[in-house]
């Protein structure tokens, strides 16, 4: 029997598979790590389970980035390793796969599916193409502008799920088959990046803002208003949206500068759709109602206890009750993406509950307690940026913000700049698919690999830190934000 010939792809896959296993073993079998000491002298020892969680963290990172196995299967491995190596109880590790946030992803994917089935996405796509014209650069800009605008009033996960089928419809007019193109890569990676940039602008874009404001009020004793948050973060979000457009135009310059006849074709296709159907109207009513209720949960005291996942899943139930969707549609849900996010929740909670995340935060931030105030603030922002690529951004905020606010008075740094800098980087995990739901949703296009996303995320993250540095040093002080205190 002749052994199968190994391709370069097989050799790369084997290398990264063993690299992940090597890093896991290196950390897992290493001697105990020293305790982390906070500014008040309190020691935070790292337990054996915490060290094992860090080992799993490295393995999962390598396997996710380089797609050693399907990303959903890597997520399953995260739960299995926790159970086999006694890092956490099996029931706890696997229960995280069905966390309410994961159900929110399922509801978001169903909304994207129903928009596609009813024809609403084609209607939206054709209308937008009529407006922006035939230049691919303007199509990029139009798609990114819509994505950013929608995140002002709805969660970025729901925005990504809504925009995704629209982008698929647009790409089908650019390329008639599903093969990856530079334009397709830029369209979907850019959408994921812009969904993050737009989500920082208001409290409606994601839950992280409300959580951070809650921590800030408890520790500092001052409440940040909805409009104060938007006043400082809107310029950052809008600037990043425009810079992402420029970056995508450079990195993923479309194969075609324009698509001749696209505007006329879009007009004809829009006309051929005919008048809006009752299914489209019902879909819009259900989705807009769900978005309205989720938005009101942030402002109406009586609705604050209502879970957003329950609201968005109510729309899923209604789609089936009203026969807009069928059992066959349910079978088309991308369970690879659902498992991906479930694994992200499991490793995130694992790092948190074993104390590994706190240990990392204190070890990292303690390095900057004698540094210049600017280095300290940027160091906090960078830590949040890295952590939010691996765990929920809410968790990244919850871990780092309290520690940072304790260290800040020693360096005479105002707490406001720490809060806003952390929120900026928490909203833009550009490195890993597990960093945010829009990243995972964009991956469903099959236009790019997780490695391509990671390589695009490195310069984007550097750009983000540069923009943040300019705002911290120059723009926010000019806008009236306190930076230093006496």
Number of C-alpha atoms within 10 A of each C-alpha: 3 4 5 6 7 8 9 9 9 11 11 12 17 12 12 18 18 15 16 22 17 15 17 22 16 12 18 20 12 12 10 13 13 13 15 19 15 19 16 8 8 10 14 18 17 21 17 18 21 25 25 27 32 23 22 27 21 19 24 23 17 18 24 24 21 19 19 20 13 13 25 21 17 22 28 17 16 24 27 15 17 23 17 11 13 13 21 21 14 15 10 15 22 21 14 22 24 17 15 14 19 23 20 23 25 22 24 26 24 26 25 22 21 23 25 19 17 20 19 23 25 23 21 18 22 25 16 19 22 16 13 17 20 19 18 21 20 17 20 23 22 17 24 25 19 16 28 26 17 21 27 22 20 22 25 31 27 27 27 29 24 25 27 29 26 25 22 20 18 23 20 13 14 18 13 8 9 13 9 14 18 17 23 25 25 25 30 31 26 27 31 31 28 32 36 34 32 31 34 32 31 24 26 26 27 24 17 23 28 17 15 22 21 17 18 21 12 12 14 14 10 12 13 17 11 16 13 11 19 17 14 19 24 19 15 22 25 19 15 24 25 16 17 24 24 16 19 24 20 11 12 19 18 21 11 13 12 16 13 12 10 18 20 15 15 24 14 12 15 18 12 9 14 9 8 12 13 11 19 18 13 16 22 14 13 19 22 14 15 20 21 13 17 24 19 15 18 17 13 11 10 10 14 13 10 14 14 22 19 16 17 26 20 15 23 22 13 15 21 14 11 12 11 18 19 12 9 8 14 12 9 10 14 14 13 16 26 24 20 25 31 28 30 28 25 26 26 24 20 29 26 20 15 21 20 23 25 23 25 20 22 21 17 16 20 19 11 20 19 12 13 11 19 15 14 23 25 20 19 23 26 20 20 30 28 19 25 27 25 24 26 24 28 19 22 27 25 19 21 23 25 17 18 25 20 15 22 20 15 12 18 13 22 18 23 18 20 22 25 23 22 28 28 25 29 31 30 30 28 30 28 22 29 29 25 29 28 28 28 24 25 28 21 15 19 14 20 19 15 22 16 15 22 17 15 20 19 13 14 22 19 12 16 23 19 13 15 22 18 11 20 21 12 11 16 20 14 11 11 9 15 14 19 16 11 7
